[in-house]
Amino acid sequence: MQSYSIGTFFTGLFILAFGALIVVFYQQISENIAHGVSSYDKVRLFGIIAIGIGLLIISNLHTVLLSALVNLVFPH
């Protein structure tokens, strides 16, 4: 069993906040960086995915998922 890391918590919190900012300001981001109205949903989806990844990292489940993936690809 792995111990919980406070650094992992703050990394996940940073990713979560970054994703939340993307979701809140998706229109401005899409108009200034992406291709405008046609990419509103893509930018918002990217923010929601970042929020999900941030929650996985905060709860320390990313190590479980990554180790299961590695064991699936490279069995013992």
Contacts in CASP RR format, 6 or more apart in sequence:
PFRMAT RR
TARGET T0000
AUTHOR 0000-0000-0000
METHOD contacts of the structure
MODEL  1
MQSYSIGTFFTGLFILAFGALIVVFYQQISENIAHGVSSYDKVRLFGIIA
IGIGLLIISNLHTVLLSALVNLVFPH
2 60 0 8 1.000
2 63 0 8 1.000
4 60 0 8 1.000
5 60 0 8 1.000
8 57 0 8 1.000
8 58 0 8 1.000
8 60 0 8 1.000
9 58 0 8 1.000
11 57 0 8 1.000
12 53 0 8 1.000
12 54 0 8 1.000
12 55 0 8 1.000
12 57 0 8 1.000
12 58 0 8 1.000
13 54 0 8 1.000
13 58 0 8 1.000
15 50 0 8 1.000
15 53 0 8 1.000
15 54 0 8 1.000
15 57 0 8 1.000
16 50 0 8 1.000
16 51 0 8 1.000
16 52 0 8 1.000
16 54 0 8 1.000
16 55 0 8 1.000
16 58 0 8 1.000
18 50 0 8 1.000
19 46 0 8 1.000
19 47 0 8 1.000
19 48 0 8 1.000
19 50 0 8 1.000
19 51 0 8 1.000
20 47 0 8 1.000
20 51 0 8 1.000
22 29 0 8 1.000
22 43 0 8 1.000
22 44 0 8 1.000
22 46 0 8 1.000
22 47 0 8 1.000
22 50 0 8 1.000
23 44 0 8 1.000
23 47 0 8 1.000
23 48 0 8 1.000
23 51 0 8 1.000
26 40 0 8 1.000
26 43 0 8 1.000
26 44 0 8 1.000
26 47 0 8 1.000
27 40 0 8 1.000
29 43 0 8 1.000
30 36 0 8 1.000
30 37 0 8 1.000
30 39 0 8 1.000
30 40 0 8 1.000
30 42 0 8 1.000
30 43 0 8 1.000
31 37 0 8 1.000
34 42 0 8 1.000
34 43 0 8 1.000
53 62 0 8 1.000
56 62 0 8 1.000
56 65 0 8 1.000
END
